[in-house]
């Protein structure tokens, strides 16, 4: 059921899609970061050589960290430190010849070591915590050494020529870096200090106090020495009430080119969560975690805000921004680059955005800063109390009123009581009621408040949602929407009210009740809800003309009013989408885009929304079997003309391939007109020549096509599609290299990275995400990374499936990957759940579910699944699994009934098939051999059937062993098993009452043991156990003493010719000698005494007293048995 999904699996799942932007509108958007490494493991702490040929970084994989090197030309990576020890924090010398690292092989606290030509030399000693290497030219290296607490730190400088070091600074410091002129060190001091230190004068030049919320991270000089880059950890991401290095960060930079250091400029968004900046001459490298695992990204040295943007650009970008993090970023530029806001105005707006984003700790920082400037503001003093309480309440387990928190709330009430009464103190008091589980009191107080400013209104609405729940819309009507606030705020709260309307329900009554209380534009937007509802209820487009004209008229009326138009368009898209009116929704988006200037900051959002609608509409009709399929072709074509989207190109060509000669002329026209890029021409020809090819392709065909796709720009809209196709092309090349367990590892890495880059380029596109995850799973199944395969399939399961068949196929692969990664229980559970959805046909799922169940030890469940199989499905491999299930449940008669048909179908002298891949070749004789083993060892089996099964198996052993590799066996294990089964047959002969035959078989077992000793050594556990068992059987079976004595002598000879005595071998040999003394020599006292006088036992007593003690106890137990007898 496994197949390469590739680009052929792109199916419509949701309205969302790729969030890339067209090159023509890049300057209208924040600049993107380019991902340099891919997971699923964490990659961080980047450094590059001067020519930016190689990127060095730390990779954390399975609780172990290594230093990796990425070739920036080929994209291939390799580990450059041994895997038997942890290493991190690479620092490359200016000449690129030596890499300094933090190495943990010889010291768990970490040493500073130098890596040259794969040789590692450590320059520090054990005992101290050594870390943070930084080069001071090519011959000197600085690093920090500290005690375990980290509070007593020294900045050391090591001279590579003199091979000695000295301390040049003591105090609180971390992560030093050297200025390009070699004169100044910067290091992190106390919490939010960046310290500039003159190396020549050995003194601090100045200290920069970073006035930002949270914790300041390590800093780096720019290549020209003008800037200091650093990370500021600002959000309490893990909600532990502390902002530290485990939380989300943004990159900032200081201009330190003169003595008047301005405020730091934020250059990445908090949503991107970036830290560990490393500025090269061309790019800024950083570690970001905005897509899951930590990875290295690269961006412009000036950050994600275009340097060409002026004040008006920033204002517009702030107005249209879709995230609070982006607004905070843009506010920083408005304030610190163009100085258009006072400090208080800036801090108040940033504080509000943090509150809106529900990030209370950084909001509290800015609130306290404003209070320091304007200490008389009682409203902010009240909110300071509120923010303290809110941040503590938010992290309470299950929001229960725990004792310590109750005391905390009481203390906050006392603080609040000291403030003059005001609407803000009353609002804070209502919040404290809610936090104290006194929501009834909060419900009473909240409606009585008279609030007018933006922050107070927002906080009251948030509390209302918490306490009123289903009555929340009424609170908005009675106490928020009526307030004479700014139009922007009134529209915002109207959007909250509209979001509470139930999809598909006629809103007329609720809308008409609210309209008299409001005024334009809100009344028009309310009326539009009724119009939109009517559109969703009418199927005939002709009858909907008047309704659509009403929407068009409103768009025309409010096109100068940005916020009213945005809410109008947004609600139209939402309601029509919920009503499954994609064509009408596309008309609305087209209308929207026609009113937006192409050079506006809103235009990229409109284009993306329009593309989404066209693509969504296309997928609805893509699999139609009638003329409706033309709607899909037309919608993809509209998307191409609007956005030049690669996914739309792909689907348009695959759906319309029969008309290639016709539409290719349209492409020439669109390229000539600048509607689509020239590289789109390359893309569609690769799709035609590779994906749609009817001829047999070879590896060179795929390699040539991959080269063409590699040349497509990452700024092209639909870059996720580019990398999905590229991964597919690499994958097909890779499959040509498969040879047994061998494959081209470089191609496998390129395939893996391309699929992950596809996901990176399509964060909001479930189609691309699902296809990439499926292909990643198949890739890692093929190259036997089963754990990774199961992880990717688990991620795939979080995205909706397009059909039950697709879901079943993914469940099948997921179960397989889990089984192959030693998770049989999880594999069984996966198929058990799949069976609840009634897959067709069900038999394969029951068969595999049974297989995984008995492998997991769940034999009852396995039997239940076997019973669901019809007789025709009970093939010999299935009967073997069924038989094993019955064997483990000690159900002998049913075991025989299940396995006898198998034995009847396979003749005893069946020939063994030749096989290049033993594990993939079914061998009937092996099946017979296994079935006989289950019968021979089964409980409740008649003795004669056991004897017959053992006789045949023993007779087969030589044939099986001679073909061990073909049958996927180990020859030594077969030899061991044969001896054991010969001795099992001795027991069976005794049960049959035939002592003579038992004695003969016992002698055969020792002959086999002698042969085993010649081939695998006389000190093997197999031979020692065989002798012990033979002597124990001699109680009831005559023993060939001469045969036994010769064999014992061979064992003793090999034992005493060892250069050194292995403790475990000595233990097994000693136990054998004790049994020999009882049953063979018939003199336990002498044998025991002689044994403990041997040099082997004397050595064991000294070197391994614990094992010596075990042998002594074994002797005592044997002696007790002898005494009883």
Secondary structure, DSSP 8 states (H G I E B T S, - for coil): -----GGGG----SS-------GGGGGGS----EE----SSEEEEEEE-TTS-EEEEEEEETTEEEEEEEETTT--EEE-S-TTS-EEEEEE-TTSS-EEEEE-SS-TT-EEEEEETTEEEE-S-TTSEEEEEEESSSSEEEEEEE-TTSSSEEEEEEETTTTEEEEEEEES-EEEEE-TTSSEEEEE-STTEEEEEETTTTEEEEEEE--SSSEEEEEEE-TTSSEEEEEEE---TT-SS--STTS-EEEEEEE-SSSS----EE-S-GGG-EEEEEE-SS-EEEEE-TTSS-EEEEE-TT-SS-TT--HHHHHHHHHH-SSHHHHHHHHHHHHHHH--S-HHHHHHHHHHHHHHTT-HHHHHHHHHHHHHH-TT-HHHHHHHHHHHHHHHHHTSGGG---HHHHHHHHHHHHHHHTS---HHHHHHHHHHHHHTT-HHHHHHHHTT----SHHHHHHHHHHHHHHHGGGHHHHIIIIITTS---HHHHHHHHHHHHHTS-TTS--HHHHHHHHTT--TTHHHHHHHHHHHHHHHH---GGGGHHHHHHHHHHHHHHTT-HHHHHHHHHHHHHHHHHTT-HHHHHHHHHHHHHTS-TTSSSHHHHHHHHHHHHHHHHHHHTT-SSTTHHHHHHHHHHHHHHH--HHHHHHHHHHSGGGHHHHHHHHHHHHHTTSS-HHHHHHHHHIIIIIT--S---HHHHHHHHHHHHTS-TTSTTHHHHHHHHHHHHHHHHHTT-BTTB--HHHHHHHHHHHHHHHHTTTT-HHHHHHHHHHHHHHHHHTT-HHHHHHHHHHHTTS--SSHHHHHHHHHHHHHHHHHTT-HHHHHHHHHHHHTT--SS-HHHHHHHHHHHHHTT-HHHHHHHHHTS-GGG--HHHHHHHHHHHHHTT-HHHHHHHHHHHHHHS-TT------SSGGGS--HHHHHHHHHHHHHH-TT--HHHHHHHHHHHHHHHHHHHHTTTTTT--HHHHHHHHHHHHHHHHHHHHHTT-HHHHHHHHHHHHHHHHHHHHHH-TTSHHHHHHHHHHHHHTTTS---HHHHHHHHHHHHHHHHT-SS--HHHHHHHHHHHHHHHHHTSS-HHHHHHHHHHSHHHHHHHHH-HHHHHHHHHHHHHHHHHHHH-
